[in-house]
Amino acid sequence: MKFGDVGIFGVGSANIGIFQLNEKELYDMLEKGFKKIKNSKKKLMITHCHPDKTLMSKMSNFVPGSKGIARAIKKFKPDIAICSHVHEAEGIEEKIGNTTLINVGKKGKIIEI
């Protein structure tokens, strides 16, 4: 969806659990959403699951990071990526390239775009 100059795209679900999506499905859904907002000045990606090979993915031995989401961040380069799957990683902010990755956790976070 678009709000003025801001484009928002994302995917729910995760790569684990009874309603899981595989890595290709996660990536494909993000790609489909990105195509609708790609010309937006600011891009915000929202996912339930966190990307693989991040500090967040090291916070849990049970919940794997998503390779599909990591691939999408690297390809689509959103300004901000928000996730929250790993509760132990609540509040962590890190960078993937120029993308700011934020685990908002259950408390949430107010951000300025």
For each residue, the residues with C-beta under 8 A, 3 or more apart:
1: 7 8 9 36 37
2: 6 7 8 36 37 40
3: 6 8
4:
5: 40 41 42
6: 2 3 40 41 42 43 44 113
7: 1 2 36 37 38 39 40 42 43 44
8: 1 2 3 37 43 44 45 46
9: 1 30 33 34 36 37 43 44 45 46 78
10: 30 33 45 46 47
11: 21 26 29 30 33 47 48 69
12: 47 48
13: 17 19 20 21 26 48 49
14: 17 20 21 48 49 63 66 85
15: 20 21 22 23 26 49 64 66 68
16: 20 49 63 64
17: 13 14 20
18:
19: 13
20: 13 14 15 16 17
21: 11 13 14 15 25 26 29
22: 15 25 26 68
23: 15 26 27 66 67 68 71
24: 27 28 68
25: 21 22 28 29 68
26: 11 13 15 21 22 23 29 30 47 49 66 68 69 72
27: 23 24 30 31 68 69 71 72
28: 24 25 31 32
29: 11 21 25 26 32 33
30: 9 10 11 26 27 33 34 45 47 68 69 72 76
31: 27 28 34 35 72 76
32: 28 29 35 36
33: 9 10 11 29 30 36 37
34: 9 30 31 37 38 43 45 72 76
35: 31 32 38
36: 1 2 7 9 32 33
37: 1 2 7 8 9 33 34 40 43
38: 7 34 35 43 76
39: 7
40: 2 5 6 7 37 43
41: 5 6
42: 5 6 7 79 80 113
43: 6 7 8 9 34 37 38 40 76 77 78 79 80
44: 6 7 8 9 78 79 80 81 82 113
45: 8 9 10 30 34 72 73 76 78 80 81 82 99
46: 8 9 10 81 82 83
47: 10 11 12 26 30 50 51 66 69 81 82 83
48: 11 12 13 14 83 84 85
49: 13 14 15 16 26 63 65 66 69 83 85
50: 47 54 56 57 63 65 66 69 83 84 85 86 89 101 103
51: 47 54 56 57 65 66 69 70 73 81 83 96 101
52: 57 64 65 66 67 69 70
53: 57 65 70
54: 50 51 57 58 65 70 94 96 101
55: 58 59 89 92 94
56: 50 51 59 65 83 86 89 92 94 101 103
57: 50 51 52 53 54 60 64 65 86
58: 54 55
59: 55 56 86 88 89 92
60: 57 63 86 88 89
61:
62:
63: 14 16 49 50 60 85 86
64: 15 16 52 57
65: 49 50 51 52 53 54 56 57 69 70
66: 14 15 23 26 47 49 50 51 52 69 70
67: 23 52 70 71
68: 15 22 23 24 25 26 27 30 71 72
69: 11 26 27 30 47 49 50 51 52 65 66 72 73 83
70: 51 52 53 54 65 66 67 73 74 96
71: 23 27 67 68 74 75
72: 26 27 30 31 34 45 68 69 75 76
73: 45 51 69 70 76 77 78 81 96 97 99 101
74: 70 71 77 96 97
75: 71 72
76: 30 31 34 38 43 45 72 73
77: 43 73 74 97 98 99
78: 9 43 44 45 73 81 99
79: 42 43 44 98 99 100 113
80: 42 43 44 45 99 100 101 102 111 113
81: 44 45 46 47 51 73 78 96 99 100 101 102
82: 44 45 46 47 101 102 103 104
83: 46 47 48 49 50 51 56 69 101 102 103 104
84: 48 50 87 90 103 104 105 106
85: 14 48 49 50 63
86: 50 56 57 59 60 63 89 103
87: 84 90 105 106
88: 59 60
89: 50 55 56 59 60 86 92 103 105
90: 84 87 103 104 105 106 107
91: 103 105 107 109
92: 55 56 59 89 102 103
93: 100 101 102 103
94: 54 55 56 100 101
95: 98 99 100 101
96: 51 54 70 73 74 81 99 101
97: 73 74 77
98: 77 79 95
99: 45 73 77 78 79 80 81 95 96
100: 79 80 81 93 94 95
101: 50 51 54 56 73 80 81 82 83 93 94 95 96
102: 80 81 82 83 92 93 109 111
103: 50 56 82 83 84 86 89 90 91 92 93
104: 82 83 84 90 107 108 109
105: 84 87 89 90 91 108 109
106: 84 87 90
107: 90 91 104
108: 104 105
109: 91 102 104 105
110:
111: 80 102
112:
113: 6 42 44 79 80
